Amino acid sequence: MFELLKNNWFELPILIFIYPGYKGIKKAIENGLSELPQRLHEKN
């Protein structure tokens, strides 16, 4: 039980820091992919 709690206390701050960054990166990738066809169309 204590071992599980110790692992969670170690992982929790990592998740708190990484999760918003992951969501931001995912949103940036989705925006980039949605803009890509427009950029290709403008070049032609």
CORJO-V527516 format. One line per field, one symbol per residue. phi: phi as a letter, one per 20 degrees, with the letter a starting at -180 (. if undefined). psi: psi as a letter, one per 30 degrees, with the letter a starting at -180 (. if undefined). A space follows every 50 residues. Layout:
phi->???
psi->???
//
This chain:
phi->.fffffffffegffffffgfffffffffffffffeggfffffff
psi->eeeeeeeefefeeeeeeeeeeeeeeeeeeeeeeffeeeeeeee.
//
